[in-house]
Every structure is written in C-alpha cells, then in structure tokens.
Amino acid sequence: MKRAALGFVVCLSMVAVCYGADSTRPNVLFIAVDDLRPQLACYGAEQMHSPCFDAFAQRAVLFERAYCMVPTCGASRASLLTGVRPAPARFVSYTARADQDTPQATTLNTHFKHNGYTTISLGKVFHFPDDNRDGWSEKPWRPTASDYHNPEVQEAAIAEHRAKYPERKQVRGMPYEASDDPDETYRDYETASKAIEYLPRFADGKEPFFLGVGFNKPHLPFCAPQRYWDLYDADAIELPANDGPPIDAPNGAVHASGELRAYATIPPTGPVSLETARQLIHGYYACVSFVDAQFGRLMASLDESGLADNTIVVIWGDHGWQLGEHGMWNKHSCFETSMHAPLMVQAPGIAAGRTGSLTEFIDIYPTLCELASLERPTHLEGVSLVPWLRDPSMPGKPFAVGRFQAGDTIRSDGLRYTEYRSKGGAGGLTGRMLYDHVADPHENRNVVDRETYAGDAATLHDDLDRLKGRDTAE
C-alpha cells in the first residue's frame, strides 16, 4: 500500500496546459464515488489513509463546501447530470431517473456526445445503467464481482438474524466484512481496471472522450480486503459525541436508519451497540481507503497514457453520509452530514487551490461546458465554477439549496435552515430547523424559535422559497 501510494505521488505532476479555440478539445474523466462524505485527509479528516485522493488535491481545486441536491443515490445523480434542481415530484428517491423525471432535459453525457465526444459509462454513473442509454456511445458497463467474499459467514449471520427476528422476511448479509482475498476480486478494482483498458484506445483515437467512472464503495455493505481494515486501529476509532437527536429538532428530521436495518446483526429498531457502531465506522474507513487505492491506479494510468495534460478530471461523492451523528446511519436527511460532499476539479490551465465558496452539484454541468468550450443548454439551473477555479479566493454563491422528501434546506455562509411540509414537501408547513454553524457546527441545537434568530429564519425562508426547485408543471 505504501509503495503504491508513493508511486502515485511521484507519477502525478501538475502540468498546466492552456488550450484555445483552435486547439484540441479537452477530454473529461468524470468520477463518482458512492456515499463518500468528505472523510478524507485532504478535507481535514487526519485519521484517514487517503494518499491518492490527497495527492490529487494537490493538483486540483478542492471545493471545501460543496453540497448535493438530494441526499440519495438516484436523485442526486439525476439532478447533477441534468443540471436541474429537485422538486417535490422530481428527483425524489434513490430510484429516480433523469430520463423519466426530466425527459425534456439534455443530460451531461448526451450533451458531450452531441458535440463529438465518445461517451463511456463504467460502473455506477447514473443509478440505473439504462437511464439515458442513448447518451452513451456504448452500452453502459457494470462490474459483476460480489460484495461478500465469505459466503458461509454471511449465510450463518442471516440464519441467526432470522431466528432472532422471525418477522424479518428479507435480510441481507452483514453490513461489513473483511476478507483475505486480493483487491482483484472486488468490483471497484474491476471498474478501475476497465477504465484503464480504455485509455490506450482513447490515446489512439481522434475524438475527445467523456469517460464516466462510478466507484461503488464506501456504499453498504462495508466490504474490503483485510489490509485496508488494518490501516486503522479499531480501539482508536472515535464514535461521534453527538449520537442523540438535536435539541428541539422537529418530528421527521431524524430518521430511523432504514437502509442499515436491512442487514443481518442490525436490530430492526433502536440504537446499534457500541461495538457495532465502531465496526461500522471501521468498515466505512476501510472502504474509503480501498477506493482511494483504485482511484490512484486510474490516475497513474491516465498520466502514463499521455492523456492527462489535456483531460479535465472531476471527482465527487454523490452525497454525504451519517456515521452515527444524531443517532443516524446512511444519508437521507437535511442535516449537514447528508448534504455535504467532496468535490475536486483538475483542468488544463487551472492551478491547484482550495475554495471555501458554497457550491451546488448542479454547478458541475455548466462548469464542464465552459471548460470544454461547449454551448450551455438553456435548461441548466446552476452556475459555472470556472471563475472560482481560476481564483479560489473569490466570494462564492450566497446559498446552497437542497431537499429530501418532505424537507427543503438552504445553507448560507453560517447557517442552515430547513422547512418540512406535508404531502412530501408540497403541502403546509409542519416543522422548521435553524442551526448556527458558527456557534454550533455539528447542528446540535435547533434555534429556529429563538427570538434572536427570528430575522435570520425569516430571511432564509424567503430565500429558500425563491430558490428551491419547482415542478415542471408549476
């Protein structure tokens, strides 16, 4: 692992190559990582072993405060890849599809294909591989390796769980697993290898490429080779201090971690044990480090191919993830832990840097259009981030807006305000939250009803009402 990390750092050198209207159009390497919150050393998580992501951060622009539009897989990806905001009846669930929810929108990959790019999808880019199938030059590819590598252990855990909870009809395996099997037997290794196979073909081709690569981990179950678990001392893993609901949080703000409940060893209700919580966090960390290594393989191969100098690289996690904060696991909330996600962009002619400007994932589509000198489709609702790529110190957007089911949420520079409404977010007001991120960065006390915050709440209500997505029928 250390040799691989060292080789990656050595081989990655930041080369700034300016291109104009008459030069070769830039390629795009578009990398999604499922359920990756900013749990990386380059984002300040010093306990993490993420050398390849950290090395990339030294040659890219890192967005410290990037926010997804919807904290669930399908909806987040559909919104990002169309550049359209979510709404109560658009981009709602993990099964959301861009081609069904916004059939009038030209997706990001389709737009590049229409402009002469070879567009390839490997791994999980859209949630469903056949979403916007016509926007890819070839049939989207998915890996076939299994998450689990110890089937006997998993079957025993499922049997024991069913015996303990006979009402549970459908039970998955355990939510984590360490195995002595090599990296090559895991699906994200498969995905990285498939992407690496395409690079020589692109190097010999005449068309620019848009290569979408979707890594699956650290999505549940947290399955990774043992050596990645060994990077962390289990006894040193810290549990979140705020493992209970925020003071004065409204009903419906804190969920029951339903996604996690589908796995063996997890009780149907109530908190998980401290031992289980530590194992879950340990497994998440191991999966992040495993994906880090696969990302490193891909980036090293990109450099070796000779394509790196003229390739835009975007890497993003599709949303945040709770690791026990407020007693929650998974995403699926309007809290900062669900909405905040990593985003890094490297582009020819752009120097490395960091920006604390607020950024929305719908900004990625117009950014890539500008970087590739493509006309921007009229339906896009985000703004290009190129000014911040060129000058990370620029003042940023005043707000980042998102939603999940009945909740609409807005993040300003120092506050997060959320409104919950009936009828899936389309009806009357049922609850509100306001968190002061200067005094309370972990969102432990809802201050929306405090008189001193009345003006902030009223202003953010107006801003949210103006900026949140509308259904196409409205």
ChimeraX attribute file (.defattr): number of C-alpha atoms within 10 A of each C-alpha:
attribute: neighborCount
match mode: 1-to-1
recipient: residues
	/A:1	13
	/A:2	8
	/A:3	8
	/A:4	15
	/A:5	18
	/A:6	13
	/A:7	15
	/A:8	24
	/A:9	18
	/A:10	11
	/A:11	14
	/A:12	21
	/A:13	15
	/A:14	18
	/A:15	15
	/A:16	16
	/A:17	13
	/A:18	12
	/A:19	15
	/A:20	9
	/A:21	8
	/A:22	6
	/A:23	8
	/A:24	13
	/A:25	20
	/A:26	23
	/A:27	25
	/A:28	25
	/A:29	22
	/A:30	20
	/A:31	22
	/A:32	23
	/A:33	26
	/A:34	24
	/A:35	28
	/A:36	26
	/A:37	26
	/A:38	23
	/A:39	21
	/A:40	22
	/A:41	16
	/A:42	19
	/A:43	18
	/A:44	11
	/A:45	12
	/A:46	11
	/A:47	16
	/A:48	18
	/A:49	22
	/A:50	23
	/A:51	23
	/A:52	25
	/A:53	23
	/A:54	17
	/A:55	19
	/A:56	26
	/A:57	22
	/A:58	19
	/A:59	21
	/A:60	25
	/A:61	25
	/A:62	25
	/A:63	25
	/A:64	21
	/A:65	21
	/A:66	26
	/A:67	28
	/A:68	30
	/A:69	31
	/A:70	36
	/A:71	33
	/A:72	28
	/A:73	25
	/A:74	22
	/A:75	28
	/A:76	29
	/A:77	30
	/A:78	33
	/A:79	26
	/A:80	26
	/A:81	22
	/A:82	27
	/A:83	27
	/A:84	26
	/A:85	27
	/A:86	27
	/A:87	22
	/A:88	22
	/A:89	17
	/A:90	22
	/A:91	30
	/A:92	25
	/A:93	18
	/A:94	18
	/A:95	14
	/A:96	23
	/A:97	25
	/A:98	28
	/A:99	17
	/A:100	13
	/A:101	19
	/A:102	18
	/A:103	12
	/A:104	12
	/A:105	19
	/A:106	22
	/A:107	25
	/A:108	20
	/A:109	27
	/A:110	20
	/A:111	21
	/A:112	23
	/A:113	20
	/A:114	12
	/A:115	12
	/A:116	13
	/A:117	23
	/A:118	22
	/A:119	24
	/A:120	23
	/A:121	25
	/A:122	23
	/A:123	27
	/A:124	24
	/A:125	29
	/A:126	27
	/A:127	21
	/A:128	16
	/A:129	16
	/A:130	15
	/A:131	18
	/A:132	19
	/A:133	17
	/A:134	12
	/A:135	23
	/A:136	22
	/A:137	17
	/A:138	12
	/A:139	15
	/A:140	22
	/A:141	17
	/A:142	19
	/A:143	18
	/A:144	13
	/A:145	15
	/A:146	10
	/A:147	20
	/A:148	21
	/A:149	19
	/A:150	13
	/A:151	10
	/A:152	10
	/A:153	13
	/A:154	19
	/A:155	15
	/A:156	14
	/A:157	19
	/A:158	20
	/A:159	15
	/A:160	14
	/A:161	21
	/A:162	17
	/A:163	11
	/A:164	12
	/A:165	13
	/A:166	10
	/A:167	9
	/A:168	13
	/A:169	7
	/A:170	10
	/A:171	16
	/A:172	17
	/A:173	22
	/A:174	24
	/A:175	24
	/A:176	24
	/A:177	22
	/A:178	20
	/A:179	16
	/A:180	11
	/A:181	14
	/A:182	12
	/A:183	19
	/A:184	12
	/A:185	16
	/A:186	21
	/A:187	20
	/A:188	27
	/A:189	23
	/A:190	21
	/A:191	26
	/A:192	25
	/A:193	16
	/A:194	18
	/A:195	21
	/A:196	18
	/A:197	13
	/A:198	12
	/A:199	21
	/A:200	15
	/A:201	11
	/A:202	18
	/A:203	15
	/A:204	9
	/A:205	11
	/A:206	11
	/A:207	15
	/A:208	22
	/A:209	24
	/A:210	26
	/A:211	24
	/A:212	23
	/A:213	27
	/A:214	25
	/A:215	27
	/A:216	22
	/A:217	25
	/A:218	25
	/A:219	19
	/A:220	21
	/A:221	21
	/A:222	24
	/A:223	27
	/A:224	32
	/A:225	21
	/A:226	17
	/A:227	18
	/A:228	24
	/A:229	22
	/A:230	12
	/A:231	16
	/A:232	17
	/A:233	10
	/A:234	14
	/A:235	8
	/A:236	10
	/A:237	15
	/A:238	12
	/A:239	14
	/A:240	14
	/A:241	10
	/A:242	14
	/A:243	15
	/A:244	15
	/A:245	18
	/A:246	20
	/A:247	11
	/A:248	14
	/A:249	19
	/A:250	16
	/A:251	11
	/A:252	13
	/A:253	20
	/A:254	18
	/A:255	16
	/A:256	16
	/A:257	20
	/A:258	14
	/A:259	12
	/A:260	19
	/A:261	19
	/A:262	18
	/A:263	22
	/A:264	26
	/A:265	20
	/A:266	17
	/A:267	16
	/A:268	18
	/A:269	10
	/A:270	11
	/A:271	18
	/A:272	19
	/A:273	11
	/A:274	10
	/A:275	8
	/A:276	15
	/A:277	19
	/A:278	20
	/A:279	18
	/A:280	22
	/A:281	21
	/A:282	24
	/A:283	27
	/A:284	27
	/A:285	25
	/A:286	29
	/A:287	27
	/A:288	26
	/A:289	27
	/A:290	27
	/A:291	25
	/A:292	21
	/A:293	26
	/A:294	20
	/A:295	25
	/A:296	25
	/A:297	20
	/A:298	22
	/A:299	23
	/A:300	21
	/A:301	23
	/A:302	21
	/A:303	17
	/A:304	14
	/A:305	16
	/A:306	13
	/A:307	17
	/A:308	26
	/A:309	19
	/A:310	21
	/A:311	23
	/A:312	22
	/A:313	21
	/A:314	20
	/A:315	22
	/A:316	25
	/A:317	28
	/A:318	32
	/A:319	30
	/A:320	29
	/A:321	31
	/A:322	22
	/A:323	21
	/A:324	22
	/A:325	21
	/A:326	21
	/A:327	20
	/A:328	24
	/A:329	24
	/A:330	23
	/A:331	25
	/A:332	29
	/A:333	26
	/A:334	28
	/A:335	26
	/A:336	20
	/A:337	24
	/A:338	25
	/A:339	31
	/A:340	26
	/A:341	27
	/A:342	24
	/A:343	27
	/A:344	23
	/A:345	25
	/A:346	27
	/A:347	30
	/A:348	20
	/A:349	16
	/A:350	21
	/A:351	18
	/A:352	21
	/A:353	21
	/A:354	18
	/A:355	20
	/A:356	17
	/A:357	22
	/A:358	19
	/A:359	28
	/A:360	27
	/A:361	29
	/A:362	26
	/A:363	20
	/A:364	24
	/A:365	26
	/A:366	23
	/A:367	21
	/A:368	25
	/A:369	18
	/A:370	14
	/A:371	20
	/A:372	21
	/A:373	13
	/A:374	15
	/A:375	11
	/A:376	15
	/A:377	17
	/A:378	8
	/A:379	12
	/A:380	18
	/A:381	15
	/A:382	19
	/A:383	18
	/A:384	19
	/A:385	24
	/A:386	19
	/A:387	13
	/A:388	20
	/A:389	25
	/A:390	15
	/A:391	16
	/A:392	21
	/A:393	14
	/A:394	13
	/A:395	12
	/A:396	16
	/A:397	14
	/A:398	12
	/A:399	20
	/A:400	25
	/A:401	27
	/A:402	28
	/A:403	29
	/A:404	27
	/A:405	24
	/A:406	23
	/A:407	24
	/A:408	25
	/A:409	27
	/A:410	23
	/A:411	25
	/A:412	17
	/A:413	17
	/A:414	12
	/A:415	20
	/A:416	25
	/A:417	27
	/A:418	25
	/A:419	24
	/A:420	27
	/A:421	18
	/A:422	14
	/A:423	12
	/A:424	16
	/A:425	20
	/A:426	17
	/A:427	12
	/A:428	12
	/A:429	14
	/A:430	15
	/A:431	18
	/A:432	24
	/A:433	24
	/A:434	26
	/A:435	26
	/A:436	22
	/A:437	17
	/A:438	10
	/A:439	11
	/A:440	13
	/A:441	14
	/A:442	18
	/A:443	25
	/A:444	20
	/A:445	18
	/A:446	20
	/A:447	21
	/A:448	23
	/A:449	13
	/A:450	10
	/A:451	10
	/A:452	10
	/A:453	14
	/A:454	13
	/A:455	11
	/A:456	15
	/A:457	24
	/A:458	13
	/A:459	12
	/A:460	21
	/A:461	18
	/A:462	10
	/A:463	16
	/A:464	22
	/A:465	14
	/A:466	10
	/A:467	15
	/A:468	18
	/A:469	21
	/A:470	17
	/A:471	14
	/A:472	11
	/A:473	5
	/A:474	4
